[in-house]
Amino acid sequence: MLTVGVDVGGTSVRAGVVDPEGGVIDSATAATPKSDEALEATIASCVTELANRHDVSAVGLALAGFIDADRGLVRFAPHLSWRDAPVADRMHKRLGVPVVVEHDANAAALAERRYGAAAGASTVVFVALGTGIGGALLLDGALFRGAFGVAPEFGHVRVVPDGRPCECGKRGCWERYCSGTALATTALEMLADPDATTSVLHREAARDPGRITGQRVAAAARDGDRLARRAVADMGRWLGEGLSLIADVFDPELVVIGGGVSVSAPLFLDEAREHYARIVTGAGNRPLARIRTAQLGSAAAVVGAAELAREAVLTGGAAR
């Protein structure tokens, strides 16, 4: 059975045909439109392009947002136009095959459990570091979605009362200190120090502060820039801080770090591990979770969504 997984992001739609072994054998991409109608037409176009070349049995959509427990209704997606939208039914009518919708971090976590860094693990926390923080939780190898389908929102756990403002409306959320966006914010704050003029980022920020992105700070850190290295180390400490909170609540055996920022993990993961081990409750007197980086990279959400679509067909849990 071949299924299609679609990673519906704020800037691009990426679709892939996935075989039962988790291999992506064909793909299609398009820019993400702003309206419901245009977005659904674009997804349908990508899937149809692939279905014209392969015998596709079902489709899974992965996106950042609140999905209901039946995985058909998109309640809210901060970077997409859908609001209380019955997306699975709409796409089923367009495509004529079963459709299921899932949070992108859940889809990626499932893919890592089946085919990647979390293979064989039972209690797993997946932390997706990107523009913000996405999260997923596997208990006894199964996804935990909460009573209403929106768990877990690790990125919006408040770690600094009255801290940096967050797009969610709160202040001091974890993702405002530990993400690609947070890395850029920290670097810009450090650049306000009079002693920061020797940093290559100082000259760039003077010309255009918008050039200071998380990717740029990480690149400067790899090149040895001291200020960039301090900013990355600060993010590593905040990663360890958040992981200690997660460990206190869920006591996982494994934490998998994914998302776009994870490609820079060699710069900050040791710092995160050390900080986590130092401040977790019972430090020195309890087993610690293993912390690994994801193996499937940008394909994880596509593979996981396709796998969930395959499961839904077999169990009758998809829109038909």
Beta strands, then each sheet from edge to edge (+ up, - down):
strand 1: 2-8
strand 2: 12-18
strand 3: 24-31
strand 4: 56-63
strand 5: 66-67
strand 6: 74-76
strand 7: 83-85
strand 8: 99-103
strand 9: 124-129
strand 10: 133-139
strand 11: 142-143
strand 12: 254-258
strand 13: 290-293
sheet 1: 3+ 2- 1+ 4+ 8+
sheet 2: 5+ 6- 7+
sheet 3: 11+ 10- 9+ 12+ 13+
end
